[in-house]
Amino acid sequence: MIVPPYKVKLVEPIKLIPYKERKRAIEEAGFNPFLLPSKTVFIDLVSDSGTSAMSIKQLGSMFSGDESFAFQEGFYILRKSVKEHFGFPYVLPMHQGRAIEDILFEILVKKGDIIPSNSLFETTRVIIERNGGEPIDLPGDGGDIDIKRLKDLLKASSDCIPFILMTLTNNTRYGLPVSLDNLRKLSLLLKKYNIPVIFDASRFAENCYFIWKTEKRKKRFRDVVKEVFSFAETVYMSTKKDGLCNTGGLFMTGSRKLYNRVIEVMTVKEGFPSHGGLPDRDIWAIVNGLEETLEEDYIQHRIYQVEYLHKLLKDKKIPVFDPPGGHAVYIIASKILPDHQFPGFALASEIFVKGGIRVGVFGGDLAASDTPEYIRLSIPRRVYTERHLEYVAEVVGSVVEDAEKIPRLNITYLPREMRIFGARFRRAE
Ligand SMILES: Cc1ncc(COP(=O)(O)O)c(C=O)c1O
């Protein structure tokens, strides 16, 4: 039996507001759950990002924050920790993941470049495009990159490919992991071309858990993590996910030249290289969060919660994406509402009205994705109990049972970029 490896010390009360108020709230949010005020939400599964419960060690260590302008104590502690766990000599903190993407791609991507990947997150894609590059998703099995298609692309265009970007886990491909075998093949292939691999390792621990499990836990979990990181020349991560923090990001590299260039750009855009816009207290929280995410009982329970919700929904015959990934359960909304134009938003709105549960909507036309519109039930780390997940499954089950009553939605507003996060709808007449 897998039991949460923590006990509760502090609680945050949550309340299910009355039905009429939930109906009004979703209408006022334009039927887009991203736009709901969080105080109207009972159980919030809209994102696993920045939503983790911090530990007493993390919160306690924040009092050690050395709020000096430059080269504060936290920076040195971070450097030591990154070297020990991930093997990189150069590290820079930043205020969140997309700030690093912005700086890194300004440096590495030029007009006409092609950036192949196993699949990119929305912000990553847009930032590459803004720098004149063309992101190309080459999803393979699970969260892998398709090596055969990559080989063909390299043969035709290797001169325009400055790096390959691997997202661990593959968020837009249902949170599935990249396999060790895929990383080995990728590394072998790229040696011929002398093209580096960059990881977006925001969910590295969840990715490494699946590898650890496949390898029958023969090594220590943290040794698997170190091995996986050895396949990248440069890594960045949002520490709002597996860093178990409410904010932050890290850039790590083995290249002194790239490190120096990132320092120049970040000093203009984000802040001094020893903090990158973060107070030192948050750097202490990152150091301890990374240490805790490498604990075997933590990561095992984390993945168990995702598998548990997946099983509960599957038992109710809800069309979930199989197998479950590391941070969320994905429901294929288009299978439940096949004749809706926006099945994800329609289903998500109904789930909120029924039970005060907020979920994310991704994929489909609005995300310019080749996946169908789906809803993502992300599980915040260390926040909800299995009982909360049982409630979620009950609510989703009863909404799907009455699916034919769910109103269709028409679009009323569409932003130019990051469209799913800002789109607004109204009920069709
Ligand atoms: C895979 C991936 N990369 C990058 C980011 C951006 O990170 P941040 O939210 O810290 O800017 C996210 C955010 O959800 C993500 O899921």
The ligand as an ORCA input file, in Angstrom:
! r2SCAN-3c Opt
* xyz 0 1
  C       7.187     21.836    -20.180
  C       7.157     23.261    -19.728
  N       8.163     24.082    -20.033
  C       8.199     25.361    -19.640
  C       7.163     25.900    -18.905
  C       7.239     27.343    -18.482
  O       7.608     27.436    -17.148
  P       7.148     28.670    -16.211
  O       5.694     28.508    -15.961
  O       7.980     28.541    -14.984
  O       7.464     29.918    -16.954
  C       6.081     25.095    -18.564
  C       4.962     25.655    -17.760
  O       3.971     25.049    -17.467
  C       6.071     23.725    -18.988
  O       5.056     22.899    -18.679
*
